[in-house]
Amino acid sequence: MPSLWCAQNNDAYMSATRGSCMRTMMELDQSSSNFRQFGSEQSLLSKPDGSSTFVQGDTSILAGVYGPAEVKVSKEIYDRATVEVLIQPKMGLPGVRERAREQCVRETCEAALLLTLHPRSSVTVILQVIHDDGSLLSCCLNAACMALMDAGLPMSHLFCSVTCAISKEGQIITDPTARQEKESRALLTFAIDSAEFSVLMSSTTGSFSVQELQQCIAISQKASEQIFQFYRDSVKRRYSKII
């Protein structure tokens, strides 16, 4: 089973490793933070309050956001909105893997959204897998952020996600394909915020050392700048056409 870790509940760990990560980042000017080609389009669907598609190479996700809307009494929280995330696979019914990814996306969205502004309501994020060619969780998180932006929901910061694969030879590969994931000995996915580039969420599988973990965090933080710049360029292109 993949391990899930939320940085909000591990401040002590982050403060202990932040110095090591920053030192590692100084050595990553020539790192292999090469992404496949990005693509995104917002407001594709008419019924959701916000929607987007996000493409990383051949991995493609369609996202829809509904809310704030009425929530079931059993799920109602008196002082903030309830966040629900549903991931639909390309074929078949959702399984254990989808449930684990839903938890990652939900906790990341909860960390970014200003939920106290909409108590006793619900925000639902639905993610449809169009095609999976690696880095699926990262693509889901990036699609979710673009859809939340399109819905106009208040957020304290944006977020993006980077996946790192560690090969059997110890090489760190960012945005791996499905084949590279299969051949790797470890897979690490991080959600990064746009304000301080801190880690909001981490999901890992496989075996790796503490040093490799620190290197992957540093690479993801540095590589996230490219994704946030893509967000800005994408929104700028969209609204420049309207204006």
N, C-alpha and C positions, 0 to 999 in steps of 0.2 A: 504493500500500500504506500502511496506517496505520503510524505510528511508535509504538514501544513504549518506555517509559522506566521503569526501576525506581529509586525514590529511594534505595534502600539502596546502590546502586552510584554515586550521584551526590551524596555528602555535600557536596562542594565547591560544587556548583551550588546546593543547597538553602541552604547557609549564606550564599551570596552574594545569594540572592533573598529570604531570610526577612524581612529588614528591610523590603524594598520591599513584600512581601505584607502585613506587619503594618500598614504605613502605609496601604496600600490598604484594608484591612479597616476602618479608622477612618472611611473615606468611604462605607461600604456599608450604613449603617443603613437607607437607603431603596432598597436594591438589589432587583432583581426575582428574589428567590430563592423563587419561588412554585412549589410542587410540586403535581402532580395528587394525587388522593386515594390514600392508601396502604391496603393490605389484606394481611393475612398470617395463616396458620394453620399450626401445627406438628403433627407426628405424624399426618399424613394416611395414610401408607403403613405397612404392617405389616412388610414384609421388610427395608427398610433400617434401619440403626442410628439414623438420624435423618432427618427429612424436613420439608419446609415448602413452602408456596406463597407467592409474593410478587407483589403486584399494584401497579403504578404506572399509574393511569389505566386505559387499555385494554391495557397491556402486562402479560403474565402469564407467570410462570415456575414450574415445579414442580421442586423439588430433592430429591435423595436422597443420603445419605452412608452409605458402607459402610466399616467399619474401626474401629480397627486390625485388619487381617486378614493372612492369609498372602500373601506377595508372590512373584512369579516370581523365580527365581534371577538371570535376566538384568537385572532391574530392582532387585535388592536393594542397599540401601546399609547398610553395616555399623554406622554410628553414628547413623542417624536413619531415620524413616519416609519412604517414597516417596509423593508426592502425585500422583494422576492425576485429570484433569478431562475429562469428556466432555460436549459440548453437542450435543443432538439438535434439529435444526430442526423446524418445524411440519410441513413436507412435504419429501420427498426425503432425500438423503444429506448428511452434513456436507461442507462445502467449505472453501475457503481462509479465508473469513471466520470460520467456526466454529473453525478451528484457531488463528487469531489471538486470538479471544476466550478460548479455552481456556488459552492461554499467560498472558493477563492474569489470569484467575481463579486459575490454578495458582500463579503467583508471589505473588499477594496472600495466598492461603491459606498458602503456605509461610512468609511473613513473620509471620503471626499465630499459627500453630499451634506448640506446643512439641513438635516432631517428635523431639527427642533422647530423649524419654521412652518412645518406642516404636521402637527400632531394629529393622532387618530386618523391617519390616512395611509395609503399604500402607494408604493412606486414599484412597478413590475418591469423587469428587463427580460425580454425574450430573445434568445440567440439561436439562430438557425444555421447549422453547419452546411455550407454549400459544397465545399471540397476541403479535404484535409491532406496537406502535404508537409506536415511538420509545424512546430511552434503554434499548435492549435490554441492553447490557453492564452498565449500572448495576443493572438489575433482576436480572441473573444473579448479580452479586456480592452484592447484598442478600439474595437467596434463598439463596445458598451460606452466608452468615454465619448466617442463621436456622437452616439445617439443621445446621450444625456445632454451634450452641448446643444444638439438640435432641438431637444425638448425645452431648452431654456430653464432647466432646473438650477436653483442656486447651489454653487459648489465653493468650498473653501480653496480648492486647487484642482487642477486637472491631474490626470494620471495616465501613464502608459505602461507597457509591459515589454520585457526583453527576456528571451529564452537563451540559455547557454548550454551547450552540450560539451562534455569532456570526453575526448576520444580515449581509446586504450593507450595511446602514446602520450597522453597528458595534454594534448592541444585543446584549447578552448575555442569553440565555434559559436558565434552568435547567429540567431535566427536559423537554426538547423532545419534541413529538410527531413522528411519522414525516414529516408534511408540513413541519413547521418544520425538521427535519433536512435535508430535500431542498432547501429554499429557502435554507439557510444557506451561508456560504462557509467555515466551519470548525466542527469538532465536537471537543470535548475531554472526555474522561472521566477522572475521578480516583477513586482509592481512598484513603479517609481513615481513620486509626486513631483509636480512642476515647480513648487515653491522652494524647497530646500534639497531636492533630489534625494530624499530619504526613502528607505525601503518601507512600503506599506504592507506588503505581503510576499511570502516566499513559499514556493512549492517545489519539493525536491524528490528525486528518485535516484537510486544507485548509491555507489560509494565514492567518497571524495574526502580530501583532507581539509583542515581548517584553512590552510593557506590557499587552496584552490577555491574554497568558498569565498574568501576575501577577494581573490582575484576576479571571480565571477560577479560579485557585487560591484566592484569598482568598474569593471568593463560595462556592466549594465547601466550604471549611473552615467558614465560617459556617453554610451551609445544612445541613451534616452534623449539626449539633446537633439539628435536627428529626428526622432519621432515627434517631439514637441514642435520643432520647426516645421515639420510636415503638417501638423495640426494648424499652425498659424497660416501657412501658405494655402492650405485647402479652404479654410474659412475666408481668407482674404479674396481668393478667386471667386468664391461663391457670392459674397456680398458686393464685390466690384461689378458683377453682372447685374445685380438688382439695382444698384445706385446708378 
